[in-house]
Amino acid sequence: MNIQYFNDNKSTNINRYKDVVYITFPKLEQYGKHMIHGFSTRLGGVSEGYLGSMNLSFTRGDDREKVLENHRRFARALGYDEKKLVFSDQVHLSHFYKVTKEDCGKGIMKESDIKEIDGLVTNEPGIPIITFYADCVPLFFYDSAKKVIAMAHSGWRGTVERIGAKMIAFMGKEYGSKPEDIICAIGPSICQNCYEVSEDVALHFLEVFGDSYGDMLLYRKENGKYQLNLHKACEVTLLHAGIRQENLDVTDICTCCNPDILFSHRASNGKRGNLAAVMMLRED
C-alpha cells in the first residue's frame, strides 16, 4: 500500500484486518482498553466501480446490501456492532448531538431523526458513532477523565467557525470535560497543496484567524486564488482551545493525493464513495 506522507510526524498507524485496511492514531490507541476508534480506507469492501470498494455511505448511489456488507466488515475490523451505529447528518454547520442508547441504529437500521448535525458526542458505552468524509477533516475527541467520546466533521465552513473549539466547549458544558483531559486526533483530509479556494474564503480565514497565521494557513497563487491548510487551521483551533500539544495527533495523509486508497471529492470530481470515522466507548 502506497500511502504518501507529507511530513515526518508519523502520527497515524495503518492497520489490517483480513482485507480491511484502516487508520488509527497512536495517542488515542493508548486508551484502547476504554474506547475504540478508526478511520476507513477504500480497501476491503464489496462496492464496485468508482464506489469501490469500501464505500460506507447510503447516499452515493450504491447498492444498499453492498453498503451493509461494507459496514459489517469495518465493524468486525474495529470491534463493534454495526447494527447499533448512530449516523450524523452533515451539512457543514457547527451543530452537535448528544447520543444515547435510544439512538442506536439510526441511519443504518432505521430512519434517523438526527438532522443538520456535524458532531456527535456521548458518554454511554457500547454505542458506535460514525461520521463521513471525502476531503473534509475528521476530528476525534476522547476525554480520558470523564470517559466521553466525540467526533466533528470540519470542512472549510466548520473550520473557519472553529468547530473543534466549539465541540470542546460543548463537552465541557454537557459533561464537565476539561481541555487538558481531552485527547484529540486530526484525521486524513485534503492537504494544502491540493486545496485551492477563492479569495473570499481566504479572506474569511484571515479575518477569523488573524494576519499572524496568514502565512501558515494560506498562500496566494498567480491566478488570484489561494491554497488553504485545513489541517493547520484545525490544529491551531484545538491548541487555542486548551488541548495540550502532547495530547494531539495531526495526520500527514492527504485524501486527494491518494485517490486509490482514500475517497476524495476533488480528485474524483464528485464521483466517489464516503470514508468514515468511528468511535465507541467499551462496555465494562
C-alpha positions as CSV (number, residue, x, y, z in Angstrom):
1,M,0.0,0.0,0.0
2,N,1.5,3.3,-1.1
3,I,0.2,6.0,1.2
4,Q,2.3,9.1,0.6
5,Y,3.4,11.0,3.7
6,F,3.8,14.8,3.7
7,N,5.9,15.3,6.9
8,D,7.8,13.3,9.5
9,N,5.1,13.3,12.2
10,K,4.0,9.7,11.6
11,S,1.0,10.3,13.8
12,T,-1.1,7.6,12.1
13,N,-1.0,3.8,12.2
14,I,-2.0,1.7,9.3
15,N,-3.9,-1.5,10.4
16,R,-5.2,-4.5,8.5
17,Y,-7.9,-7.0,9.5
18,K,-8.3,-9.6,6.7
19,D,-8.8,-7.4,3.6
20,V,-9.9,-4.3,5.5
21,V,-7.3,-1.6,5.9
22,Y,-8.0,1.3,8.3
23,I,-6.2,4.1,10.1
24,T,-5.8,4.7,13.9
25,F,-4.0,7.3,15.9
26,P,-1.3,6.5,18.5
27,K,-2.4,8.9,21.2
28,L,-5.9,7.5,21.1
29,E,-4.7,3.9,20.9
30,Q,-3.1,4.4,24.4
31,Y,-6.7,4.3,25.7
32,G,-7.7,1.2,23.8
33,K,-8.9,-0.5,27.0
34,H,-11.6,2.1,27.3
35,M,-12.6,3.1,23.7
36,I,-12.2,2.1,20.1
37,H,-11.6,4.3,17.1
38,G,-10.7,4.1,13.4
39,F,-10.8,5.8,10.0
40,S,-11.6,3.7,7.0
41,T,-9.8,3.5,3.6
42,R,-11.2,2.4,0.3
43,L,-9.8,-1.1,0.8
44,G,-11.6,-4.3,1.9
45,G,-15.2,-3.8,0.8
46,V,-17.5,-5.1,-1.9
47,S,-18.7,-2.0,-3.7
48,E,-17.8,-1.6,-7.4
49,G,-16.6,1.0,-9.8
50,Y,-15.9,4.5,-8.5
51,L,-17.5,3.4,-5.3
52,G,-15.0,0.6,-4.8
53,S,-14.6,-0.9,-2.6
54,M,-15.3,0.2,1.0
55,N,-18.0,2.8,0.5
56,L,-19.8,3.3,3.8
57,S,-22.4,5.8,2.7
58,F,-26.0,5.1,1.6
59,T,-26.3,8.4,-0.2
60,R,-23.8,7.9,-3.0
61,G,-25.9,5.7,-5.3
62,D,-24.5,2.4,-4.1
63,D,-26.4,-0.8,-3.7
64,R,-27.8,-0.9,-0.1
65,E,-26.8,-4.6,0.5
66,K,-23.2,-3.8,-0.5
67,V,-23.0,-0.9,1.8
68,L,-24.4,-3.0,4.6
69,E,-21.7,-5.7,3.9
70,N,-19.1,-3.0,4.0
71,H,-20.3,-1.8,7.4
72,R,-20.2,-5.4,8.6
73,R,-16.6,-5.8,7.5
74,F,-15.5,-2.5,9.0
75,A,-17.3,-3.3,12.3
76,R,-15.6,-6.7,12.5
77,A,-12.2,-5.0,12.0
78,L,-12.7,-2.4,14.8
79,G,-14.9,-4.5,17.1
80,Y,-18.4,-3.0,17.3
81,D,-21.9,-4.0,16.4
82,E,-22.8,-2.2,13.1
83,K,-26.5,-2.5,13.8
84,K,-26.1,-0.1,16.7
85,L,-24.3,2.6,14.7
86,V,-25.6,6.2,15.0
87,F,-25.1,8.3,11.9
88,S,-24.5,12.0,11.6
89,D,-26.3,14.2,9.1
90,Q,-23.6,16.5,7.9
91,V,-24.5,19.9,6.5
92,H,-21.4,22.0,7.3
93,L,-22.9,23.6,10.4
94,S,-21.4,23.6,13.9
95,H,-24.3,21.8,15.5
96,F,-23.8,18.8,17.9
97,Y,-26.0,16.0,19.1
98,K,-25.8,14.0,22.4
99,V,-26.2,10.3,21.5
100,T,-28.0,7.9,23.9
101,K,-28.9,4.2,23.6
102,E,-32.3,5.3,22.2
103,D,-30.5,6.4,19.1
104,C,-28.8,3.1,18.3
105,G,-29.4,2.0,14.7
106,K,-30.4,5.5,13.4
107,G,-29.1,5.8,9.9
108,I,-28.4,2.2,9.3
109,M,-31.2,0.0,10.7
110,K,-33.9,2.7,10.8
111,E,-34.6,6.2,9.6
112,S,-32.8,8.9,11.5
113,D,-34.3,12.0,13.0
114,I,-30.8,13.4,13.7
115,K,-30.7,16.3,11.3
116,E,-28.3,19.1,10.4
117,I,-25.6,17.7,12.7
118,D,-21.9,17.8,12.1
119,G,-20.7,16.5,15.5
120,L,-21.7,13.5,17.7
121,V,-20.8,13.1,21.4
122,T,-21.7,10.5,24.0
123,N,-20.6,9.2,27.4
124,E,-22.6,5.9,27.1
125,P,-20.6,2.7,26.4
126,G,-21.5,0.4,23.6
127,I,-22.8,3.0,21.1
128,P,-20.7,3.3,18.0
129,I,-20.9,6.8,16.4
130,I,-20.0,7.5,12.8
131,T,-19.2,10.5,10.6
132,F,-18.4,10.6,6.9
133,Y,-15.6,12.1,4.8
134,A,-14.2,12.6,1.3
135,D,-11.7,15.5,1.8
136,C,-13.1,17.3,4.9
137,V,-11.3,17.0,8.2
138,P,-12.3,14.3,10.8
139,L,-11.8,15.5,14.3
140,F,-11.6,12.9,17.1
141,F,-12.0,13.6,20.9
142,Y,-11.7,11.5,23.9
143,D,-12.0,12.8,27.5
144,S,-9.9,10.4,29.5
145,A,-11.2,11.7,32.8
146,K,-14.9,11.8,32.2
147,K,-14.9,9.0,29.6
148,V,-16.6,10.9,26.8
149,I,-16.1,10.5,23.1
150,A,-16.9,12.9,20.3
151,M,-16.3,13.5,16.6
152,A,-16.8,16.5,14.4
153,H,-16.8,16.9,10.6
154,S,-14.8,20.0,9.7
155,G,-15.0,21.3,6.2
156,W,-13.8,24.8,5.4
157,R,-17.0,26.3,6.8
158,G,-16.7,24.3,10.1
159,T,-13.0,25.0,10.3
160,V,-13.4,28.8,9.9
161,E,-16.2,28.6,12.5
162,R,-13.7,26.8,14.8
163,I,-15.9,23.7,15.1
164,G,-13.2,21.9,17.1
165,A,-13.2,24.6,19.9
166,K,-17.0,24.6,19.9
167,M,-17.0,20.8,20.4
168,I,-14.6,21.2,23.3
169,A,-16.8,23.8,24.9
170,F,-19.9,21.6,24.3
171,M,-18.2,18.7,26.1
172,G,-17.4,21.0,28.9
173,K,-20.9,22.2,29.2
174,E,-22.7,18.9,28.9
175,Y,-20.2,16.5,30.6
176,G,-17.8,18.7,32.6
177,S,-14.9,17.9,30.3
178,K,-11.7,19.9,30.7
179,P,-9.5,20.6,27.7
180,E,-6.4,19.3,29.4
181,D,-8.0,15.9,29.8
182,I,-9.1,15.6,26.1
183,I,-7.0,13.5,23.7
184,C,-7.5,14.6,20.0
185,A,-6.7,13.5,16.5
186,I,-6.9,15.3,13.2
187,G,-7.6,12.7,10.6
188,P,-6.8,12.3,6.9
189,S,-8.2,15.1,4.6
190,I,-7.2,17.2,1.7
191,C,-3.7,18.8,2.0
192,Q,-2.8,22.4,1.4
193,N,-1.1,21.7,-2.0
194,C,-4.4,20.2,-3.2
195,Y,-6.9,22.6,-1.7
196,E,-7.5,25.7,-3.8
197,V,-10.0,28.2,-2.5
198,S,-11.4,31.5,-3.8
199,E,-10.3,34.9,-2.4
200,D,-13.5,35.4,-0.4
201,V,-12.9,32.1,1.5
202,A,-9.2,33.1,2.1
203,L,-10.2,36.5,3.4
204,H,-12.7,34.9,5.7
205,F,-10.0,32.7,7.3
206,L,-7.7,35.8,7.6
207,E,-10.5,37.6,9.4
208,V,-11.1,34.8,11.9
209,F,-7.5,33.6,12.5
210,G,-5.7,36.9,12.0
211,D,-2.8,38.0,9.9
212,S,-0.3,36.4,12.3
213,Y,-1.5,33.0,11.0
214,G,-1.9,34.1,7.4
215,D,1.4,32.7,6.1
216,M,0.8,29.5,8.0
217,L,-2.6,28.8,6.6
218,L,-2.6,30.3,3.1
219,Y,-0.5,31.2,0.2
220,R,-1.7,33.2,-2.8
221,K,-1.3,32.0,-6.4
222,E,-0.8,33.9,-9.6
223,N,-4.4,33.2,-10.6
224,G,-5.7,35.2,-7.6
225,K,-6.8,32.1,-5.7
226,Y,-5.3,30.6,-2.6
227,Q,-4.1,27.3,-1.2
228,L,-5.6,26.6,2.2
229,N,-4.2,24.4,5.0
230,L,-7.2,22.9,6.8
231,H,-5.0,20.6,8.9
232,K,-3.1,23.5,10.4
233,A,-6.2,25.6,10.9
234,C,-7.8,22.8,12.9
235,E,-4.6,22.3,14.9
236,V,-4.4,26.0,15.8
237,T,-8.0,25.9,16.8
238,L,-7.6,22.9,19.1
239,L,-4.4,24.2,20.8
240,H,-6.0,27.6,21.4
241,A,-9.0,25.9,22.9
242,G,-6.7,24.3,25.5
243,I,-5.8,20.9,24.0
244,R,-2.2,20.1,25.0
245,Q,0.3,19.5,22.2
246,E,1.3,16.2,23.7
247,N,-2.4,15.1,23.5
248,L,-2.8,15.8,19.8
249,D,-2.1,13.7,16.7
250,V,-2.1,15.6,13.4
251,T,-2.4,13.5,10.3
252,D,0.1,13.6,7.5
253,I,-2.1,11.8,4.9
254,C,-3.9,13.6,2.1
255,T,-7.1,12.2,0.7
256,C,-6.7,13.9,-2.7
257,C,-3.1,12.8,-3.1
258,N,-4.1,9.2,-2.5
259,P,-7.3,8.6,-4.5
260,D,-6.6,4.9,-5.0
261,I,-6.5,4.4,-1.2
262,L,-8.9,7.1,0.0
263,F,-12.1,8.7,-1.4
264,S,-11.6,12.3,-2.5
265,H,-14.3,14.6,-3.8
266,R,-11.8,16.8,-5.6
267,A,-9.7,14.1,-7.1
268,S,-12.7,12.3,-8.5
269,N,-14.8,15.3,-9.5
270,G,-17.5,14.1,-7.1
271,K,-17.7,10.5,-8.4
272,R,-16.8,8.8,-5.2
273,G,-18.0,7.0,-2.1
274,N,-17.5,8.0,1.5
275,L,-14.9,7.2,4.1
276,A,-16.0,7.0,7.7
277,A,-14.7,7.7,11.2
278,V,-16.0,5.6,14.1
279,M,-15.6,5.8,17.8
280,M,-17.2,3.8,20.7
281,L,-16.7,3.6,24.4
282,R,-16.1,0.0,25.5
283,E,-18.5,-1.7,27.9
284,D,-17.1,-2.9,31.2
